[in-house]
């Protein structure tokens, strides 16, 4: 009983642990479809063939420290509920058709965000036999987030460009 009370007091005294909000992104090149989102974006993550480095950073971006949800970005489980696709990794031959079908399942207006150097340019895997290409070779890309893997701050900044926050 005393342990729970002490824990509750500690949680109450600590308060919010998230990093303070950085200044709003200065880049005004926001995709036209993002203007229709109304300040929030629902994201469906698609791993098209990554090494999982970008997934770890996406997890950190949506974790308690960087908290991308406070800017209106939220991960959803179905492409039918999504406004945008968050695609990581090179597109392998086995994932090209599923990525196209997932993109087609997202209702209009839809956006595609290529996260990481592999998604943008195939990175180290360019020319590999199992690679179909970069994300832009399969579906139209609206926003690219560079890095191998991109830092959580860069992912949050990219998402803030979409939400306008």
C-alpha positions as CSV (number, residue, x, y, z in Angstrom):
1,X,0.0,0.0,0.0
2,X,2.8,2.4,0.9
3,X,4.8,1.4,-2.2
4,X,1.9,2.4,-4.5
5,X,1.4,5.7,-2.7
6,X,5.1,6.5,-3.0
7,X,5.1,5.6,-6.7
8,X,2.0,7.7,-7.4
9,X,3.6,10.7,-5.6
10,X,6.8,10.2,-7.7
11,X,4.9,10.1,-10.9
12,X,2.9,13.2,-10.0
13,X,6.0,15.1,-9.0
14,X,7.9,14.1,-12.2
15,X,5.3,15.4,-14.7
16,X,5.7,15.2,-18.4
17,X,9.0,13.7,-19.6
18,X,8.7,14.6,-23.3
19,X,11.3,16.8,-25.0
20,X,10.2,20.4,-25.4
21,X,8.7,21.2,-28.8
22,X,11.3,22.4,-31.4
23,X,10.5,25.4,-33.5
24,X,8.1,24.7,-36.4
25,X,9.7,23.6,-39.6
26,X,10.8,26.5,-41.8
27,X,10.4,24.6,-45.0
28,X,7.1,25.7,-46.6
29,X,7.1,23.0,-49.3
30,X,4.1,21.1,-48.0
31,X,2.4,18.7,-50.4
32,X,-1.0,19.9,-51.6
33,X,-2.8,16.9,-50.2
34,X,-1.5,17.7,-46.7
35,X,-3.4,21.0,-46.6
36,X,-6.7,19.0,-46.7
37,X,-5.8,16.9,-43.6
38,X,-6.9,19.5,-41.1
39,X,-3.9,19.4,-38.7
40,X,-3.7,15.7,-38.2
41,X,-2.5,12.7,-40.2
42,X,-3.3,9.0,-39.7
43,X,-0.3,6.9,-40.8
44,X,-0.1,3.3,-42.0
45,X,3.5,2.0,-41.7
46,X,4.7,-0.3,-44.5
47,X,8.0,-2.1,-44.2
48,X,8.9,-2.8,-47.8
49,X,12.2,-4.6,-47.1
50,X,14.2,-2.7,-44.5
51,X,16.8,-3.7,-42.0
52,X,14.5,-2.5,-39.2
53,X,16.8,0.4,-38.3
54,X,14.2,2.9,-39.5
55,X,11.5,1.0,-37.6
56,X,13.4,1.5,-34.3
57,X,13.7,5.2,-35.0
58,X,9.9,5.5,-35.9
59,X,9.2,3.7,-32.6
60,X,11.3,6.3,-30.8
61,X,9.6,9.2,-32.7
62,X,6.2,7.9,-31.4
63,X,7.5,7.0,-28.0
64,X,7.2,9.1,-24.8
65,X,10.3,11.3,-25.4
66,X,9.6,12.7,-28.9
67,X,5.9,12.0,-28.8
68,X,4.9,12.6,-32.5
69,X,1.2,12.2,-31.5
70,X,1.3,15.6,-29.8
71,X,1.7,17.1,-33.3
72,X,-1.4,15.3,-34.7
73,X,0.4,12.2,-36.3
74,X,-1.0,8.8,-35.3
75,X,-0.2,5.3,-36.5
76,X,-3.2,3.2,-37.5
77,X,-3.6,-0.5,-38.3
78,X,-5.4,-0.4,-41.6
79,X,-4.7,1.5,-44.8
80,X,-8.4,2.2,-45.1
81,X,-8.1,4.4,-41.9
82,X,-4.9,6.1,-43.1
83,X,-4.3,9.4,-44.8
84,X,-0.6,8.6,-45.6
85,X,1.8,5.7,-45.9
86,X,5.0,5.7,-44.0
87,X,7.3,3.4,-46.1
88,X,10.7,2.2,-44.9
89,X,13.3,0.1,-46.8
90,X,14.0,-0.7,-50.4
91,X,11.0,-2.2,-52.1
92,X,11.8,-5.9,-52.6
93,X,10.4,-7.8,-55.5
94,X,8.0,-9.6,-53.1
95,X,6.8,-6.3,-51.7
96,X,6.2,-4.3,-54.8
97,X,2.7,-5.6,-55.5
98,X,1.6,-5.5,-51.8
99,X,2.9,-1.9,-51.6
100,X,0.8,-0.9,-54.7
101,X,-2.3,-2.6,-53.3
102,X,-1.8,-0.9,-49.9
103,X,-1.4,2.5,-51.6
104,X,-4.6,1.9,-53.6
105,X,-6.5,1.0,-50.4
106,X,-5.7,4.4,-48.8
107,X,-8.5,6.8,-49.5
108,X,-7.9,10.1,-51.4
109,X,-6.3,12.5,-50.8
110,X,-3.3,10.2,-49.9
111,X,0.3,10.9,-49.2
112,X,3.4,8.7,-49.2
113,X,6.4,9.4,-47.0
114,X,9.7,7.6,-47.8
115,X,11.6,7.2,-44.6
116,X,15.4,6.6,-44.8
117,X,18.0,6.4,-47.5
118,X,16.9,2.9,-48.6
119,X,13.4,4.0,-49.3
120,X,14.6,7.2,-51.0
121,X,17.5,5.8,-53.2
122,X,17.9,2.1,-52.4
123,X,21.0,3.0,-50.3
124,X,23.4,0.1,-50.0
125,X,21.0,-2.3,-51.7
126,X,20.9,-0.6,-55.2
127,X,21.3,-3.2,-57.9
128,X,20.7,-6.2,-55.6
129,X,18.9,-9.0,-57.3
130,X,15.9,-9.0,-55.0
131,X,15.3,-5.3,-55.1
132,X,12.5,-3.8,-57.3
133,X,13.6,-0.2,-56.6
134,X,13.1,2.7,-54.3
135,X,9.6,3.6,-53.1
136,X,9.2,6.4,-55.8
137,X,9.8,3.7,-58.4
138,X,6.6,1.9,-57.2
139,X,4.2,4.6,-55.9
140,X,4.3,8.4,-56.0
141,X,6.2,9.9,-53.1
142,X,5.2,13.2,-51.5
143,X,7.8,13.6,-48.7
144,X,11.2,12.1,-48.2
145,X,13.0,11.9,-44.8
146,X,16.8,11.3,-45.3
147,X,19.1,9.4,-43.0
148,X,20.4,5.9,-42.4
149,X,18.5,5.6,-40.2
150,X,16.9,9.0,-39.8
151,X,16.9,10.4,-36.3
152,X,13.6,10.6,-34.5
153,X,13.8,14.4,-34.6
154,X,14.0,14.3,-38.4
155,X,10.9,12.0,-38.5
156,X,8.9,14.2,-36.2
157,X,10.0,17.3,-38.2
158,X,8.8,15.6,-41.4
159,X,5.5,14.7,-39.9
160,X,5.1,18.3,-38.6
161,X,5.4,19.5,-42.2
162,X,2.3,17.4,-43.0
163,X,0.3,18.5,-40.0
164,X,1.3,22.1,-40.1
165,X,2.1,22.2,-36.4
